[in-house]
Amino acid sequence: MQIDLNADLGEGAGSDEALLGLVSSANIACGWHAGDAKTMRQCVRWAIEHGVAIGAHPSFPDRENFGRSTMHLPPDEIVANVLYQVGALAAIVKAEGGKLSHVKAHGQLYNQAVKEPELADALCEAVRRFDPSLKFFGLAGSGMIDAARRAGLTPVEEVFADRGYMPDGSLVPRSQPGALIEDEEQSLAQTLSLVRDRKVTAIDGSTVPVNAQTVCLHGDGAHALEFARRIRDRLQLEGIAVRAVA
């Protein structure tokens, strides 16, 4: 058994280099919700040094609210916005001698794409036009995965160590109680259930089946680095290898 561990980096947390020694995939902020050209370049260099798969982490144009504001933009604008951000990171990756591996939307762009097929299709269309060999990270079992398949992309089904789940398999909105799991033991137990047992307990107590291919470890939490070490050690103890999705 194996699993990919991914982290969102370049967002100002200060633990990026250390996290890259623990994860197998990195989603690097492209400047629209966090980061800048200098941060992107440094994260790319660290990722290459650690042999970590490099992904672009585009967002809505919403730096003021860290990409968490709801926006309703025309599909053509979404395609242009994503192309702009992915292209910027890809240029840095190429200049540093690396290879871009995947794309994962950030924040509300990601959350809305789970529920809005037109937005998910626009995201995937941008990735397809840029490079159809890039993998597309999306919420496991959601419409994002269907959109990636429609676009001829390789979807990677993502689950979350520290987020609460709704009975339909979507994430609990951050505005609601239970959205974030603060207790490390609970996060660890949820991660093992997702990876080993392919299921998660929703906030109403129901069991939701999931196809976990990659686990997101948020890099901006107060104890992100400590938890990443704990989950990596526990996976090793369980005989589960940590590898980027081939």
Buried (B, 14 or more C-beta within 10 A) or exposed (E): EBBBBBBBBBBEBEBBBBBBBBBBBBBBBBBBBBBEEEBBBBBBBBBBEBEBBBBBBBBBBBEEEBBBBEBEBEBEEBBBBBBBBBBBBBEBBEEBEBEBBBBBBBBBBBBBBBEBBBBBBBBBBBBBEBEEEBBBBBBBBBBBBBBBEBBEBBBBBBBBBBBBBBEEBBBBEEEEEBBBBEEBEEBBBBBBBBBBEEEBBBBEEEEBEBEBBBBBBBBBBEBBBEBBBBBBEBBEEEEBEBEBBE
